[in-house]
Amino acid sequence: MRNAVDLRVDLAGVELKNPVVMASGTFGFGREYGQFYDLSELGGICVKGLTAAPREGNPPPRIAETPMGILNSVGLQNPGVDAFIAQELPFLRQYDVKVIANISGNTPEEYGEMCEKLSEAGVDMIEVNISCPNVKAGGLAYGTRPELAAEVTRMAKEHSAVPVMVKLSPNVTDITEIARAVADAGADAVSLINTLRGMRIDIATRRPILKMNTGGLSGPAVLPVAVRMVWEVAGAVNIPILGMGGVAKGEDAAQLMLAGACAVAVGTACFADPYAPLKVRDGLAKIAGEQGLDKVSGLTGSVRPW
Ligand SMILES: Cc1cc2nc3c(=O)[nH]c(=O)nc-3n(C[C@H](O)[C@H](O)[C@H](O)COP(=O)(O)O)c2cc1C
């Protein structure tokens, strides 16, 4: 019998016991999914996007189905960074899983303040969201302009005692330009992709389905875009990549790793199947084993482009 594949991966100095991380905003703070399985089975959890003050998010309807995906305009509903530290982090700390705090700020200074609080509170890593399409302030405004993305990254790095990963938006002409800007500004890793801006319209009422008119597209429909962007970014920067966008099974995750990701995040797939992340993990192990690898990390960046 072949030896088991080593599933451990290194993401900017943070060792994950397997490459499967939960994508921010699709797993809350883990409490609901913790009723299905032991959260220690996961490599990491990116928690719901945190802001300096609590937010109620956008008005409903804010989720709409699409072919092979969903549109959402949730708009960073969260209890705020202080409540997360007081109430949610102790819950997550019961498990042997890396906790990645996802943050969104209105100003670079606000990103800095949150990084300081979260590092002190002992999260394992900070994911700086500069790519939320569903909020007016901060969010996408930072993620589409290289100089602003760099400024937020520098501020986060100055105020963090843990590795900083910057989450990139696919809603740009050239994602490598932003990736280079944040890498040059000191980012320890990048994660991509966030959702793609989209819209649905009810033809009978002539009203957009979402109350915010537009939203962010995620799910299997976006996988090929994610694979292409991870591949482009891997060719442009020398920092590790957390790949995501449409991962629902091992084969999807393997594509992102071959394109250059060290680890992968699973988001929308959990809504249809809470066990999706565990299936992705087991599927990846099977694929790596069948391909004769002793470590799953052997997949990373080993695509053979024509
Ligand atoms: C309902 C919902 C809420 C999300 N909230 C956040 C968020 O708070 N912060 C963030 O960085 N990304 C957020 N995302 C984006 C996901 O983390 C992920 O980048 C994207 O959905 C692509 O992955 P997927 O196709 O596996 O869902 C959200 C996505 C969805 C569907």
The ligand as a Gaussian input file, in Angstrom:
#p B3LYP/6-31G(d) Opt

LIG

0 1
 C      -22.418000      35.370000       0.890000
 C      -20.977000      35.722000       0.707000
 C      -20.342000      36.584000       1.601000
 C      -18.992000      36.929000       1.422000
 N      -18.394000      37.752000       2.327000
 C      -17.064000      38.042000       2.208000
 C      -16.399000      38.832000       3.193000
 O      -16.971000      39.236000       4.202000
 N      -15.078000      39.115000       2.997000
 C      -14.384000      38.644000       1.896000
 O      -13.190000      38.923000       1.769000
 N      -15.000000      37.867000       0.969000
 C      -16.300000      37.558000       1.103000
 N      -16.909000      36.748000       0.166000
 C      -16.129000      36.214000      -0.977000
 C      -15.623000      34.785000      -0.720000
 O      -14.761000      34.741000       0.406000
 C      -14.884000      34.231000      -1.960000
 O      -13.786000      35.068000      -2.265000
 C      -15.788000      34.144000      -3.194000
 O      -17.108000      33.811000      -2.837000
 C      -15.280000      33.119000      -4.235000
 O      -15.233000      31.816000      -3.701000
 P      -16.448000      30.727000      -3.854000
 O      -16.830000      30.722000      -5.306000
 O      -15.869000      29.441000      -3.363000
 O      -17.566000      31.216000      -2.988000
 C      -18.261000      36.396000       0.316000
 C      -18.906000      35.523000      -0.572000
 C      -20.233000      35.170000      -0.400000
 C      -20.878000      34.216000      -1.363000

